[in-house]
């Protein structure tokens, strides 16, 4: 934990769901980042202010977990699947 904030970390399987969920939100709002998987298994995050250059590259840590969503406001949101 970092002060009042946490940096959630996910297995690859769950990270794939988070990426898919984030992209569904991006379809509805220009404020949500867009995520892409690379062939090497990294997650690239693109934001509206930098649409052609990743603002973040997420690699799995030594336990194979992906730190996604630091600084995001986590809340319950219904998204059609």
Sine and cosine of phi, psi and omega as CSV:
sin_phi,cos_phi,sin_psi,cos_psi,sin_omega,cos_omega
0.00,0.00,0.60,-0.80,-0.06,-1.00
-0.85,-0.52,1.00,-0.01,-0.06,-1.00
0.91,0.42,-0.85,-0.53,0.02,-1.00
-1.00,-0.03,0.00,1.00,-0.12,-0.99
-0.92,-0.39,0.47,-0.88,0.13,-0.99
-0.85,-0.53,0.43,-0.90,0.08,-1.00
-0.92,-0.40,0.99,-0.15,-0.04,-1.00
-0.89,0.45,0.63,-0.78,0.05,-1.00
-0.82,-0.57,0.65,-0.76,-0.13,-0.99
-0.77,-0.64,0.49,-0.87,0.18,-0.98
-0.91,0.42,0.24,-0.97,0.01,-1.00
-0.85,0.53,-0.70,0.72,-0.02,-1.00
-0.86,0.52,-0.72,0.69,-0.01,-1.00
-0.95,0.30,-0.61,0.79,0.05,-1.00
-0.86,0.51,-0.61,0.79,0.05,-1.00
-0.88,0.47,-0.62,0.78,0.04,-1.00
-0.93,0.37,-0.66,0.75,0.02,-1.00
-0.89,0.45,-0.68,0.74,0.03,-1.00
-0.89,0.46,-0.72,0.70,0.01,-1.00
-0.89,0.46,-0.68,0.73,0.02,-1.00
-0.89,0.46,-0.71,0.71,0.01,-1.00
-0.87,0.49,-0.67,0.75,0.00,-1.00
-0.93,0.37,-0.54,0.84,0.09,-1.00
-0.91,0.41,-0.64,0.77,0.07,-1.00
-0.90,0.43,-0.63,0.78,0.00,-1.00
-0.90,0.44,-0.50,0.86,0.07,-1.00
-0.90,0.44,-0.44,0.90,-0.04,-1.00
-0.99,-0.16,-0.31,0.95,-0.11,-0.99
-0.55,-0.84,0.71,-0.71,0.06,-1.00
-0.96,0.29,-0.17,0.99,-0.04,-1.00
-0.99,0.10,-0.31,0.95,-0.03,-1.00
-1.00,0.08,0.63,-0.78,0.04,-1.00
-0.94,0.34,0.33,-0.94,0.12,-0.99
-0.95,-0.30,0.68,-0.73,-0.02,-1.00
-0.90,-0.45,0.56,-0.83,0.07,-1.00
-0.69,-0.72,0.60,-0.80,0.13,-0.99
-1.00,0.00,0.63,-0.78,0.12,-0.99
-0.99,-0.10,0.29,-0.96,0.06,-1.00
-0.87,0.50,-0.42,0.91,0.01,-1.00
-0.99,0.16,-0.07,1.00,0.02,-1.00
1.00,-0.01,0.32,0.95,0.07,-1.00
-1.00,-0.08,0.40,-0.92,0.09,-1.00
-0.95,-0.31,0.80,-0.60,0.08,-1.00
-0.98,-0.22,0.76,-0.65,0.05,-1.00
-0.95,-0.31,0.80,-0.60,0.03,-1.00
-0.91,-0.42,0.69,-0.73,0.04,-1.00
-0.90,-0.43,0.25,-0.97,-0.06,-1.00
-0.87,0.50,-0.54,0.84,-0.03,-1.00
-0.99,0.17,-0.23,0.97,0.06,-1.00
-0.66,-0.75,0.92,0.40,-0.14,-0.99
-0.94,0.34,-0.30,0.95,-0.06,-1.00
-0.93,-0.38,0.04,1.00,0.00,-1.00
-0.69,-0.72,0.80,-0.60,-0.04,-1.00
-0.89,0.46,0.70,-0.71,0.07,-1.00
-0.99,0.12,-0.31,0.95,0.01,-1.00
-0.43,-0.90,0.60,-0.80,0.11,-0.99
-0.86,-0.51,0.88,-0.47,-0.05,-1.00
-0.97,-0.26,0.84,-0.54,0.06,-1.00
-0.93,-0.37,0.45,-0.89,0.07,-1.00
-0.92,0.40,0.57,-0.82,0.05,-1.00
-0.99,0.16,-0.14,-0.99,-0.05,-1.00
-0.91,0.41,-0.24,0.97,0.07,-1.00
-0.99,-0.15,0.05,1.00,0.00,-1.00
0.99,0.15,0.26,0.97,-0.03,-1.00
-0.99,-0.16,0.56,-0.83,-0.01,-1.00
-0.97,-0.24,0.83,-0.55,0.05,-1.00
-1.00,0.04,0.99,-0.13,-0.02,-1.00
-0.89,-0.46,0.68,-0.73,0.19,-0.98
1.00,-0.10,0.23,0.97,0.08,-1.00
-0.90,0.44,0.77,-0.64,-0.02,-1.00
1.00,0.04,-0.13,0.99,0.06,-1.00
-0.99,0.17,0.53,-0.85,0.09,-1.00
-1.00,0.07,0.97,-0.22,-0.03,-1.00
-0.99,0.14,0.81,-0.58,0.05,-1.00
-0.43,-0.90,0.28,-0.96,0.04,-1.00
-0.95,0.30,0.76,-0.65,0.02,-1.00
-0.58,-0.82,0.79,-0.61,0.03,-1.00
-1.00,0.10,0.80,-0.60,0.03,-1.00
-0.77,-0.63,0.78,-0.63,0.03,-1.00
-0.91,0.42,0.63,-0.78,-0.01,-1.00
-0.97,-0.22,0.00,0.00,0.00,0.00
